[in-house]
Amino acid sequence: MSSGSATIPILTWLAIGYTILSMTATTEKPRRKHSSALYIRVTPEHEELIRQAAERAGVSISDWIRERLIRVARKELAEKT
């Protein structure tokens, strides 16, 4: 263990569509400002559609989804006030 940090595996697996993701925790502070996670279930067809749209936009799937959800949430909240 160099630089005083260690990765501790969490024995939790999450299935999203047909993709299996593993989760890990580290003892050091996250370097990204995104520290919360949302998990959704989608059909394989929707996953492929989202993947293609993110690829076309030149961003990661997480960035693509995050940008669009935040934009829609802000718009809907502004319309209701």
MOJO-V137210 format. One record per residue. N is the residue number from 1. OMEGA is omega in whole degrees, -180 to 180 (NA if undefined). D_LAST is the distance of its C-alpha to the last C-alpha in Angstrom with 1 decimal. Layout:
N&OMEGA&D_LAST / N&OMEGA&D_LAST
//
This chain:
1&179&51.9 / 2&178&51.6 / 3&172&49.3 / 4&178&48.5 / 5&179&46.0 / 6&175&46.4 / 7&-179&44.6 / 8&180&44.4 / 9&174&44.0 / 10&-175&41.7 / 11&179&43.3 / 12&177&40.1 / 13&-178&39.7 / 14&178&36.7 / 15&176&37.1 / 16&-175&34.4 / 17&178&35.6 / 18&-179&39.1 / 19&177&38.7 / 20&179&39.7 / 21&174&38.1 / 22&-180&39.6 / 23&176&37.9 / 24&177&39.7 / 25&177&39.1 / 26&179&40.6 / 27&178&41.7 / 28&-179&40.5 / 29&177&36.9 / 30&-180&35.0 / 31&179&35.2 / 32&179&31.9 / 33&178&28.6 / 34&-178&27.4 / 35&176&28.6 / 36&-179&26.5 / 37&172&27.2 / 38&180&25.6 / 39&179&28.1 / 40&175&27.6 / 41&177&30.3 / 42&176&30.8 / 43&176&33.7 / 44&179&36.3 / 45&178&35.3 / 46&178&31.7 / 47&179&33.0 / 48&179&35.3 / 49&179&32.6 / 50&180&30.4 / 51&-180&33.5 / 52&180&34.5 / 53&179&31.1 / 54&179&31.1 / 55&180&34.7 / 56&179&34.2 / 57&179&31.4 / 58&180&33.9 / 59&177&31.8 / 60&177&32.2 / 61&179&30.6 / 62&180&28.6 / 63&-179&27.3 / 64&-179&26.5 / 65&-178&24.6 / 66&-179&22.8 / 67&-177&21.7 / 68&179&20.4 / 69&180&18.6 / 70&179&16.8 / 71&-179&16.0 / 72&-179&14.6 / 73&179&12.7 / 74&-180&11.0 / 75&-179&10.3 / 76&179&9.0 / 77&179&6.6 / 78&-179&5.5 / 79&-175&5.7 / 80&180&3.8 / 81&NA&0.0
//
